[in-house]
Amino acid sequence: MTLAPVLKRLDAYERLIRLDKPIGWLLLLWPALWALWIAAGGRPPYVVLIVFVMGTILMRSAGCAMNDWADRDFDGKVARTRDRPLAAGDIAPAEALAVGAVLAACAFVFVLFLNLYALLLSFVGLAIACLYPFSKRVFPLPQLFLGIAFAFGVPMAFATLRNALPWESWVLYATPNTPWSTATTT
């Protein structure tokens, strides 16, 4: 038995969840880290930092799997996306959904270390992550919706550390959601 098929499969999963493109989770993490530092007055607890870093990476990866599943009938027709694992047939649609669900469940385990307010807010974040791929078909400014998803760590951070969403959380949340600051990474 050779390792080649296993390595090929692992590569397909890596590409599905975009671990080969870390800029995506960095774009999600930056607003969350700003919010953590502001909400904590400059000293966020290490456990909370770990939860946010891991949760961000896991949810971005889950969102990528969901995005590819939603776009499975379109990605093969577009030069930029035709080599994605789902479009190329390297991964089955049900498999991509399962990967996304497992990653979201893993992220939820990290949320269990936070307070009830953040836990409840995480369901809103999950809904936003699941709805974004479909918003591209009906919403005239899908990048705005993507910005809402990408900056969701901001309200999560304030909910975690202040158990509230004060005015500064909304200002910070709106800041990265400008059309010129939201990058396309999915």
C-alpha positions as CSV (number, residue, x, y, z in Angstrom):
1,M,0.0,0.0,0.0
2,T,1.4,3.4,-1.0
3,L,0.7,6.7,0.7
4,A,0.0,8.5,-2.5
5,P,-3.8,8.1,-2.4
6,V,-3.9,9.2,1.3
7,L,-1.8,12.2,0.5
8,K,-3.9,13.1,-2.5
9,R,-7.1,12.9,-0.3
10,L,-5.5,15.0,2.5
11,D,-4.5,17.6,-0.2
12,A,-8.1,17.7,-1.4
13,Y,-9.4,18.4,2.1
14,E,-6.7,21.0,2.7
15,R,-7.8,22.8,-0.5
16,L,-11.5,22.4,0.3
17,I,-11.1,24.2,3.7
18,R,-8.4,26.6,2.3
19,L,-5.7,25.7,4.7
20,D,-3.3,26.4,1.8
21,K,-4.6,30.1,1.8
22,P,-4.2,31.5,5.4
23,I,-5.1,35.0,4.3
24,G,-8.8,34.1,4.7
25,W,-8.6,33.2,8.4
26,L,-6.2,36.1,9.0
27,L,-8.8,38.6,7.5
28,L,-11.4,37.1,9.9
29,L,-9.0,37.1,12.9
30,W,-7.7,40.7,12.7
31,P,-11.0,42.4,13.6
32,A,-11.7,39.8,16.3
33,L,-8.2,40.4,17.9
34,W,-8.8,44.2,17.7
35,A,-12.1,43.7,19.5
36,L,-10.6,41.4,22.1
37,W,-7.9,43.9,22.9
38,I,-10.3,46.8,23.1
39,A,-13.0,44.9,25.1
40,A,-10.4,43.7,27.6
41,G,-8.7,47.0,28.0
42,G,-5.5,45.7,26.4
43,R,-5.2,42.4,28.3
44,P,-7.4,39.7,26.9
45,P,-7.2,36.3,28.8
46,Y,-5.0,33.7,27.1
47,V,-7.8,31.2,27.1
48,V,-10.0,33.6,25.3
49,L,-7.3,34.3,22.7
50,I,-6.9,30.6,22.1
51,V,-10.6,30.1,21.7
52,F,-10.9,32.9,19.2
53,V,-7.9,31.9,17.1
54,M,-9.0,28.2,16.9
55,G,-12.7,29.1,16.4
56,T,-11.8,31.5,13.6
57,I,-9.7,29.0,11.8
58,L,-12.3,26.3,12.2
59,M,-15.3,28.4,11.2
60,R,-13.5,29.9,8.2
61,S,-12.7,26.3,7.1
62,A,-16.3,25.2,7.7
63,G,-17.5,28.2,5.7
64,C,-15.2,27.4,2.8
65,A,-16.6,23.8,2.7
66,M,-20.2,25.2,2.8
67,N,-19.3,27.8,0.1
68,D,-17.9,25.1,-2.2
69,W,-21.0,22.9,-1.6
70,A,-23.3,25.8,-2.4
71,D,-21.3,26.7,-5.6
72,R,-20.7,23.1,-6.7
73,D,-22.7,23.6,-9.9
74,F,-21.0,26.9,-10.8
75,D,-17.4,26.5,-9.7
76,G,-16.6,24.0,-12.5
77,K,-17.6,26.7,-15.1
78,V,-15.4,29.5,-13.7
79,A,-11.6,29.5,-14.4
80,R,-10.8,30.8,-10.9
81,T,-12.7,28.0,-9.2
82,R,-12.7,25.0,-11.5
83,D,-9.8,23.3,-9.7
84,R,-11.5,23.4,-6.3
85,P,-11.8,19.8,-5.0
86,L,-15.6,19.7,-5.2
87,A,-15.8,21.1,-8.7
88,A,-12.9,18.9,-9.9
89,G,-14.7,15.8,-8.4
90,D,-12.0,15.1,-5.8
91,I,-14.5,15.3,-3.0
92,A,-18.2,14.4,-3.1
93,P,-20.9,17.0,-2.2
94,A,-22.1,15.1,0.9
95,E,-18.5,14.7,2.0
96,A,-17.9,18.5,1.8
97,L,-21.1,19.1,3.9
98,A,-19.8,16.5,6.4
99,V,-16.4,18.2,6.6
100,G,-18.1,21.6,7.2
101,A,-20.4,20.2,9.9
102,V,-17.5,18.5,11.7
103,L,-15.5,21.7,11.6
104,A,-18.4,23.8,12.9
105,A,-19.0,21.3,15.7
106,C,-15.3,21.5,16.7
107,A,-15.6,25.3,16.7
108,F,-18.7,25.0,18.9
109,V,-16.7,23.0,21.4
110,F,-14.4,26.1,21.8
111,V,-17.4,28.4,22.2
112,L,-18.4,26.3,25.2
113,F,-15.4,27.9,27.0
114,L,-17.1,31.3,26.7
115,N,-20.1,32.8,28.4
116,L,-23.8,32.3,27.6
117,Y,-24.1,35.5,25.7
118,A,-21.2,34.6,23.3
119,L,-22.6,31.0,23.1
120,L,-26.0,32.3,22.0
121,L,-24.4,34.8,19.6
122,S,-22.4,32.0,18.0
123,F,-25.6,30.6,16.5
124,V,-26.1,33.9,14.7
125,G,-22.6,33.6,13.4
126,L,-23.2,30.1,12.2
127,A,-26.4,31.2,10.4
128,I,-24.5,34.0,8.7
129,A,-21.7,31.7,7.6
130,C,-24.2,29.2,6.2
131,L,-26.3,31.9,4.4
132,Y,-23.4,33.8,2.7
133,P,-22.9,31.3,-0.1
134,F,-26.6,31.6,-1.0
135,S,-26.7,35.4,-0.6
136,K,-24.5,35.7,-3.7
137,R,-27.4,34.7,-5.8
138,V,-30.0,37.1,-4.4
139,F,-28.3,40.0,-2.7
140,P,-26.9,42.7,-5.0
141,L,-23.9,43.4,-2.7
142,P,-22.6,40.0,-1.6
143,Q,-19.3,41.5,-0.5
144,L,-21.2,43.5,2.2
145,F,-22.7,40.2,3.4
146,L,-19.3,38.7,3.4
147,G,-18.0,41.6,5.4
148,I,-20.7,41.0,8.0
149,A,-19.6,37.4,8.2
150,F,-15.8,38.2,8.3
151,A,-16.2,40.8,11.2
152,F,-18.5,38.6,13.3
153,G,-15.6,38.0,15.7
154,V,-16.1,41.6,16.9
155,P,-19.5,41.2,18.6
156,M,-18.4,37.8,19.8
157,A,-15.4,39.4,21.5
158,F,-17.4,42.0,23.3
159,A,-20.1,39.5,24.3
160,T,-17.4,37.3,25.7
161,L,-15.4,39.9,27.6
162,R,-18.1,42.5,28.5
163,N,-21.2,40.5,28.4
164,A,-22.7,43.3,26.3
165,L,-22.5,44.9,22.9
166,P,-21.6,48.6,23.6
167,W,-21.5,51.3,21.0
168,E,-17.8,50.8,20.4
169,S,-18.4,47.2,19.4
170,W,-20.8,48.4,16.7
171,V,-18.4,51.0,15.4
172,L,-15.6,48.5,15.2
173,Y,-18.0,45.9,13.6
174,A,-19.0,48.4,10.9
175,T,-15.4,49.5,10.2
176,P,-14.1,46.4,8.3
177,N,-17.5,46.1,6.5
178,T,-16.8,48.8,4.0
179,P,-16.8,47.6,0.4
180,W,-13.2,48.7,-0.2
181,S,-11.9,46.7,2.8
182,T,-13.6,43.4,2.3
183,A,-11.4,41.0,0.3
184,T,-12.7,38.0,-1.7
185,T,-11.1,34.9,-0.3
186,T,-13.7,32.2,-0.6
